[in-house]
Amino acid sequence: MNDHLLHWRSEFPILERTTYLISNSLGAMPRGVTAKLQEYAELWATRGVRAWEEVWWNLAADVGAKIGRLIGAPPGTVSVHPNVTTTQAVISSCFDFTGRRNKIVLSDCEFPSLLYFYRAQAARGARIEVVPSEDGLRLPLETFLAAIDETTLLVPVSYVLFRSACLVDARALIERAHRVGAYVVLDLFQAVGTVPVDVQQLKTDFAVGGVLKWLCGGPGVAYLYVRPDLQAQLRPTFTGWFAHRRPFDFDVGPIELRDDAFRFLNGTTNIPALYACQPGLDIVARVGVEAIRANSLRQTARLFEGARARGWRVHTPLDPAERGGTVSIACPHAREVERELLARDILVDYRPGAGIRLSPHFYNRDEELEYALDQIETILRTGAWRRHTAAEVAGSTAQTD
Ligand SMILES: Cc1ncc(COP(=O)(O)O)c(C=O)c1O
């Protein structure tokens, strides 16, 4: 049982009204966000432009430091950006793809936005090798490792795959990449907040992710960690005045880059989102990711067993060493069943090829898991899934992953 964690439930208003099993997509909003956004508005209203000097300019550093503590990053190594795709643009702007070392190796298990972004870098001279997986659910490790060679520059890879929640052997990838002189960009989006991560122990060159899922931080804030000894060697060409040593000189000569995380910023940061994300980051830090992981392994195992006992396929590995925080269940008519679950205030999502994704977090009760499984069973038995026509299902608004 996770009784020791359940007192946090009162911090998340939506838990009173719904069965919230979708923290892999959008973590529940902590009630403290309302006060934080109020604080933002008050400061703007009362201090006006002085807010920049007094709080806003350095907010990126404060939030970067909070996130850094959650991923084992030393101070001054984490910058904040509006989304993960932008972090990839910042990273790749540090490199030249016209030389012999110009290959980017990634797999088709990556989040599509990253595939779109990296494929588009072909226009800058990059050679893109997309390693195919069998089913989009598991990284083909041996083929992937073999693709990383002396001409490889970047290896963007997710630590936890978004469709299946498979945990990737990041150490093996990083070791291989470093042996041939390539850099790894580890996407921690589906990991941080539910799987313990230490970027220094992993020895990754770059790490990225966002705060809106397991960190309950809301949209608009993503992070970029750069290995401390690498920072000074990199000069992003996607840059701007926030990265300048003396932005308020408004000097029009070439930029003089800062040495810390601000080196990787460009234009004005997303101030309201930097306020809104803090209650979630603080709560996760207080609960502790080790405690969250212990509960997650227990609850995902329950879901796994519950699904298997009902005869449904599960696309998430049973081995705890290979599993993140989500269980992807491929029951019959999964797409229509998901629509009916939403209609019954059981918040989950559906991904093609993966099925229904259920993601318990520290604030979920065991009974909620049983309830969700029972409801899937009932929806199938009673044929309630038939209420959802193909047209409705096709037109359903996508949530973020
Ligand atoms: C692994 C992973 N990477 C990246 C993203 C999203 O990227 P962005 O912040 O650019 O929307 C998601 C989903 O939202 C994801 O699951």
The ligand as an ORCA input file, in Angstrom:
! r2SCAN-3c Opt
* xyz 0 1
  C       9.689     11.193    -24.887
  C       9.063     12.487    -25.307
  N       9.812     13.456    -25.864
  C       9.291     14.642    -26.252
  C       7.929     14.897    -26.122
  C       7.311     16.215    -26.518
  O       8.167     17.153    -27.025
  P       7.795     18.706    -27.003
  O       8.115     19.219    -25.616
  O       8.668     19.311    -28.037
  O       6.344     18.879    -27.307
  C       7.112     13.909    -25.543
  C       5.670     14.129    -25.342
  O       5.093     15.123    -25.075
  C       7.693     12.684    -25.146
  O       6.928     11.721    -24.607
*
